Amino acid sequence: MLGLTAAHRSLPFNTYVQVTSMASGRRLVVRINDRGPFVRGRIIDLSYAAAKILDIPRAGVVPVRIEVLEAARGERLHRRQTELVRSRGVRGWSQRELEQTLGPKGS
């Protein structure tokens, strides 16, 4: 629940994906650690922490784009973001801090 994780129907466990909320424009790297979602039309189910950071509303459903990352890069980014969550909490993230962990959009 508080990890930067997600469920996906077919991606292998321990795959790192960059998820971009099309509503807020925020991006985050999550690790696939579960199967799902099992609701038609949904492609990924984010943990509570990941959804909060991406500013996904309580309804819990927004359009997202996902990009599978190369394992070493994904693990490195995921580790840095996890450290930020542990030190700042879920609500303490700014857009600037997100960009510092991922780099500028489009990179």
Z-matrix of the N, CA and C atoms (Angstrom, degrees):
N
C 1 1.444
C 2 1.538 1 111.16
N 3 1.322 2 117.96 1 -42.42
C 4 1.455 3 120.58 2 -176.84
C 5 1.517 4 112.91 3 -99.40
N 6 1.324 5 117.95 4 0.84
C 7 1.454 6 121.41 5 176.01
C 8 1.517 7 110.81 6 -87.09
N 9 1.310 8 116.23 7 165.49
C 10 1.470 9 120.94 8 176.61
C 11 1.516 10 107.36 9 -91.25
N 12 1.332 11 114.84 10 76.20
C 13 1.460 12 121.75 11 -173.60
C 14 1.522 13 110.26 12 -130.59
N 15 1.346 14 114.58 13 170.41
C 16 1.459 15 119.89 14 -179.85
C 17 1.524 16 109.95 15 -157.23
N 18 1.322 17 114.17 16 163.29
C 19 1.462 18 121.68 17 174.12
C 20 1.525 19 108.57 18 -110.23
N 21 1.327 20 115.60 19 140.81
C 22 1.463 21 122.02 20 177.07
C 23 1.525 22 107.37 21 -142.56
N 24 1.311 23 116.69 22 145.97
C 25 1.466 24 120.13 23 -176.36
C 26 1.515 25 114.73 24 -66.57
N 27 1.338 26 117.40 25 -37.45
C 28 1.465 27 117.89 26 -170.66
C 29 1.520 28 116.02 27 -127.60
N 30 1.327 29 119.22 28 -17.52
C 31 1.463 30 119.19 29 179.63
C 32 1.533 31 109.82 30 -66.48
N 33 1.324 32 117.48 31 141.30
C 34 1.461 33 119.64 32 179.65
C 35 1.529 34 111.55 33 -62.03
N 36 1.321 35 115.92 34 149.30
C 37 1.458 36 120.45 35 173.84
C 38 1.522 37 108.79 36 -57.40
N 39 1.331 38 116.67 37 149.37
C 40 1.465 39 125.18 38 -179.23
C 41 1.528 40 113.49 39 69.32
N 42 1.335 41 117.33 40 16.45
C 43 1.461 42 121.37 41 170.62
C 44 1.531 43 107.05 42 -81.55
N 45 1.325 44 116.19 43 138.79
C 46 1.465 45 120.95 44 177.68
C 47 1.520 46 108.58 45 -101.69
N 48 1.342 47 115.08 46 131.16
C 49 1.457 48 120.96 47 179.89
C 50 1.521 49 110.23 48 -128.89
N 51 1.317 50 114.40 49 138.99
C 52 1.459 51 119.25 50 172.57
C 53 1.522 52 106.79 51 -90.21
N 54 1.316 53 116.16 52 122.86
C 55 1.463 54 122.37 53 -179.95
C 56 1.519 55 107.81 54 -107.52
N 57 1.324 56 116.42 55 128.33
C 58 1.460 57 121.94 56 177.47
C 59 1.522 58 108.46 57 -116.26
N 60 1.315 59 116.38 58 122.58
C 61 1.461 60 121.13 59 174.83
C 62 1.518 61 108.15 60 -75.38
N 63 1.314 62 117.14 61 122.30
C 64 1.458 63 120.44 62 178.86
C 65 1.530 64 110.70 63 -72.69
N 66 1.336 65 117.22 64 -19.80
C 67 1.466 66 120.55 65 179.76
C 68 1.529 67 111.49 66 -79.19
N 69 1.337 68 117.18 67 -45.23
C 70 1.470 69 120.06 68 -175.28
C 71 1.529 70 112.94 69 -103.05
N 72 1.341 71 117.36 70 -18.59
C 73 1.451 72 120.94 71 -176.72
C 74 1.519 73 113.87 72 81.04
N 75 1.312 74 117.47 73 -3.63
C 76 1.467 75 120.71 74 179.60
C 77 1.522 76 110.66 75 -72.67
N 78 1.354 77 114.36 76 148.26
C 79 1.472 78 121.06 77 179.92
C 80 1.519 79 109.22 78 -124.34
N 81 1.333 80 115.10 79 152.22
C 82 1.448 81 120.97 80 -179.18
C 83 1.523 82 108.61 81 -157.07
N 84 1.327 83 116.58 82 146.49
C 85 1.461 84 120.80 83 175.53
C 86 1.522 85 108.30 84 -99.80
N 87 1.330 86 115.90 85 126.49
C 88 1.460 87 121.86 86 177.59
C 89 1.524 88 109.40 87 -122.14
N 90 1.335 89 114.94 88 158.88
C 91 1.469 90 120.99 89 177.56
C 92 1.520 91 108.30 90 -107.47
N 93 1.320 92 116.26 91 132.18
C 94 1.466 93 121.09 92 177.83
C 95 1.528 94 108.29 93 -74.93
N 96 1.337 95 115.47 94 121.95
C 97 1.461 96 119.68 95 -179.40
C 98 1.522 97 113.44 96 -136.32
N 99 1.342 98 116.75 97 11.42
C 100 1.458 99 119.81 98 -176.94
C 101 1.528 100 109.36 99 -156.11
N 102 1.317 101 116.25 100 166.78
C 103 1.462 102 122.95 101 175.99
C 104 1.518 103 109.58 102 -100.07
N 105 1.313 104 115.44 103 149.63
C 106 1.449 105 121.58 104 -179.52
C 107 1.517 106 107.42 105 134.14
N 108 1.264 107 120.38 106 -173.97
C 109 1.457 108 127.01 107 -10.28
C 110 1.532 109 110.66 108 -73.13
N 111 1.293 110 114.42 109 158.17
C 112 1.462 111 119.21 110 -177.95
C 113 1.522 112 111.98 111 -108.44
N 114 1.322 113 115.09 112 26.37
C 115 1.462 114 122.33 113 176.09
C 116 1.519 115 107.37 114 -106.33
N 117 1.302 116 116.97 115 127.58
C 118 1.460 117 121.89 116 -178.45
C 119 1.530 118 111.63 117 -54.61
N 120 1.334 119 115.58 118 134.98
C 121 1.445 120 121.44 119 176.32
C 122 1.516 121 114.54 120 90.35
N 123 1.310 122 118.30 121 -6.52
C 124 1.464 123 120.93 122 179.06
C 125 1.519 124 109.26 123 -103.48
N 126 1.341 125 116.07 124 138.97
C 127 1.463 126 118.81 125 -174.60
C 128 1.519 127 113.81 126 -107.21
N 129 1.342 128 117.44 127 -21.39
C 130 1.463 129 119.96 128 -177.47
C 131 1.524 130 108.07 129 -151.45
N 132 1.322 131 115.25 130 146.96
C 133 1.457 132 121.78 131 178.03
C 134 1.525 133 106.96 132 -121.07
N 135 1.323 134 117.27 133 112.29
C 136 1.462 135 122.21 134 -175.30
C 137 1.519 136 111.85 135 -89.08
N 138 1.323 137 115.45 136 151.54
C 139 1.459 138 120.26 137 172.75
C 140 1.528 139 109.17 138 -65.08
N 141 1.325 140 115.78 139 164.37
C 142 1.463 141 121.71 140 178.28
C 143 1.529 142 110.39 141 -56.15
N 144 1.328 143 116.68 142 -47.67
C 145 1.469 144 120.60 143 -177.69
C 146 1.526 145 111.14 144 -61.55
N 147 1.314 146 117.23 145 -45.34
C 148 1.471 147 120.31 146 -179.55
C 149 1.528 148 110.86 147 -63.20
N 150 1.329 149 117.04 148 -41.89
C 151 1.469 150 120.40 149 179.04
C 152 1.530 151 111.32 150 -63.83
N 153 1.338 152 117.45 151 -40.07
C 154 1.465 153 121.01 152 178.25
C 155 1.524 154 110.95 153 -63.30
N 156 1.326 155 116.76 154 -45.37
C 157 1.462 156 120.52 155 -178.44
C 158 1.520 157 110.96 156 -63.76
N 159 1.334 158 116.63 157 -37.55
C 160 1.469 159 120.43 158 179.47
C 161 1.522 160 112.08 159 -79.73
N 162 1.336 161 116.68 160 0.76
C 163 1.458 162 122.46 161 177.20
C 164 1.524 163 111.50 162 62.51
N 165 1.321 164 115.27 163 41.76
C 166 1.468 165 120.68 164 177.41
C 167 1.529 166 107.54 165 -83.47
N 168 1.320 167 118.15 166 129.10
C 169 1.469 168 121.08 167 -175.31
C 170 1.530 169 112.32 168 -66.51
N 171 1.329 170 114.73 169 168.77
C 172 1.466 171 120.96 170 -177.44
C 173 1.524 172 112.92 171 -55.31
N 174 1.318 173 117.64 172 -30.07
C 175 1.472 174 119.92 173 178.58
C 176 1.519 175 110.31 174 -59.02
N 177 1.339 176 116.39 175 -29.53
C 178 1.452 177 121.33 176 171.77
C 179 1.510 178 116.61 177 83.25
N 180 1.304 179 118.72 178 4.82
C 181 1.455 180 120.20 179 -177.59
C 182 1.527 181 109.07 180 -128.50
N 183 1.327 182 116.05 181 118.52
C 184 1.462 183 122.05 182 174.26
C 185 1.519 184 107.59 183 -143.65
N 186 1.312 185 117.56 184 154.84
C 187 1.463 186 119.78 185 174.58
C 188 1.528 187 109.84 186 -66.13
N 189 1.326 188 116.38 187 136.37
C 190 1.466 189 121.87 188 177.18
C 191 1.516 190 109.39 189 -134.57
N 192 1.315 191 114.45 190 159.13
C 193 1.468 192 121.40 191 172.18
C 194 1.519 193 105.68 192 -115.99
N 195 1.329 194 116.46 193 136.63
C 196 1.458 195 118.92 194 177.40
C 197 1.525 196 109.28 195 -120.11
N 198 1.326 197 114.61 196 145.40
C 199 1.460 198 121.96 197 179.04
C 200 1.524 199 107.63 198 -135.42
N 201 1.320 200 116.81 199 121.54
C 202 1.454 201 121.29 200 177.40
C 203 1.527 202 108.45 201 -73.04
N 204 1.324 203 116.04 202 131.32
C 205 1.454 204 121.69 203 -178.59
C 206 1.526 205 110.86 204 -102.12
N 207 1.319 206 115.46 205 152.91
C 208 1.468 207 121.45 206 172.58
C 209 1.527 208 106.66 207 -60.01
N 210 1.328 209 117.61 208 140.84
C 211 1.462 210 123.22 209 -169.66
C 212 1.524 211 113.91 210 -54.66
N 213 1.323 212 118.30 211 -50.01
C 214 1.473 213 120.28 212 -176.57
C 215 1.527 214 111.42 213 -65.13
N 216 1.327 215 117.00 214 -43.30
C 217 1.476 216 120.48 215 179.23
C 218 1.520 217 110.36 216 -65.78
N 219 1.324 218 116.68 217 -44.41
C 220 1.461 219 120.76 218 179.61
C 221 1.515 220 111.88 219 -61.06
N 222 1.327 221 116.51 220 -43.50
C 223 1.462 222 120.11 221 179.81
C 224 1.527 223 111.12 222 -63.76
N 225 1.322 224 116.92 223 -41.76
C 226 1.468 225 121.71 224 179.79
C 227 1.538 226 110.63 225 -62.68
N 228 1.323 227 117.31 226 -49.32
C 229 1.461 228 120.89 227 179.94
C 230 1.525 229 111.21 228 -63.79
N 231 1.320 230 116.10 229 -42.70
C 232 1.463 231 121.36 230 -179.65
C 233 1.531 232 110.21 231 -61.36
N 234 1.315 233 117.46 232 -42.70
C 235 1.467 234 121.60 233 179.75
C 236 1.540 235 110.33 234 -62.17
N 237 1.335 236 117.08 235 -44.71
C 238 1.471 237 120.45 236 179.82
C 239 1.524 238 111.26 237 -63.59
N 240 1.311 239 117.06 238 -41.31
C 241 1.458 240 120.05 239 179.61
C 242 1.530 241 111.18 240 -68.89
N 243 1.328 242 117.11 241 -38.33
C 244 1.464 243 120.81 242 177.67
C 245 1.524 244 110.39 243 -62.44
N 246 1.320 245 117.30 244 -41.28
C 247 1.468 246 121.02 245 177.37
C 248 1.521 247 110.51 246 -62.09
N 249 1.327 248 117.40 247 -39.38
C 250 1.459 249 121.56 248 178.41
C 251 1.528 250 110.66 249 -64.60
N 252 1.318 251 117.36 250 -41.82
C 253 1.470 252 120.94 251 178.37
C 254 1.527 253 109.69 252 -62.52
N 255 1.317 254 117.16 253 -43.62
C 256 1.469 255 120.07 254 -179.44
C 257 1.521 256 111.88 255 -64.33
N 258 1.320 257 117.47 256 -35.91
C 259 1.457 258 119.58 257 -177.61
C 260 1.522 259 113.09 258 -85.20
N 261 1.320 260 118.38 259 -31.98
C 262 1.470 261 121.58 260 -174.09
C 263 1.520 262 114.03 261 -110.43
N 264 1.317 263 117.58 262 -17.91
C 265 1.455 264 120.03 263 -175.26
C 266 1.515 265 111.04 264 84.52
N 267 1.287 266 115.95 265 171.70
C 268 1.466 267 122.03 266 -175.76
C 269 1.514 268 111.86 267 -71.70
N 270 1.317 269 118.24 268 -38.90
C 271 1.469 270 121.50 269 -174.92
C 272 1.522 271 112.81 270 -82.67
N 273 1.323 272 118.87 271 -12.35
C 274 1.445 273 121.21 272 -173.19
C 275 1.517 274 116.01 273 -85.99
N 276 1.298 275 117.84 274 5.73
C 277 1.461 276 120.86 275 -176.41
C 278 1.509 277 111.63 276 -78.81
N 279 1.312 278 115.92 277 138.89
C 280 1.461 279 120.93 278 171.82
C 281 1.525 280 107.92 279 -111.49
N 282 1.303 281 116.29 280 162.28
C 283 1.468 282 119.97 281 177.52
C 284 1.525 283 110.27 282 -60.42
N 285 1.329 284 116.71 283 -36.46
C 286 1.465 285 120.64 284 179.29
C 287 1.529 286 110.80 285 -61.95
N 288 1.321 287 117.19 286 -43.09
C 289 1.473 288 119.95 287 179.31
C 290 1.524 289 111.67 288 -65.76
N 291 1.316 290 116.67 289 -37.88
C 292 1.461 291 119.77 290 176.19
C 293 1.528 292 110.50 291 -59.62
N 294 1.337 293 115.51 292 -47.33
C 295 1.457 294 119.74 293 -178.60
C 296 1.522 295 111.51 294 -65.52
N 297 1.336 296 117.60 295 -32.24
C 298 1.470 297 119.69 296 178.77
C 299 1.520 298 110.91 297 -66.85
N 300 1.318 299 119.27 298 -34.18
C 301 1.465 300 119.96 299 -179.85
C 302 1.525 301 111.88 300 -78.89
N 303 1.331 302 117.49 301 -30.08
C 304 1.466 303 120.98 302 -176.21
C 305 1.511 304 114.20 303 -102.96
N 306 1.304 305 117.08 304 -23.41
C 307 1.456 306 120.62 305 -171.86
C 308 1.523 307 108.38 306 92.55
N 309 1.329 308 116.80 307 172.65
C 310 1.467 309 120.66 308 -178.38
C 311 1.529 310 111.72 309 -62.05
N 312 1.314 311 115.48 310 154.15
C 313 1.477 312 120.44 311 176.83
C 314 1.513 313 109.08 312 -56.30
N 315 1.328 314 113.66 313 140.58
C 316 1.457 315 119.24 314 178.72
C 317 1.524 316 113.90 315 90.43
N 318 1.338 317 116.90 316 -2.34
C 319 1.478 318 117.87 317 179.52
C 320 1.506 319 110.82 318 -97.67
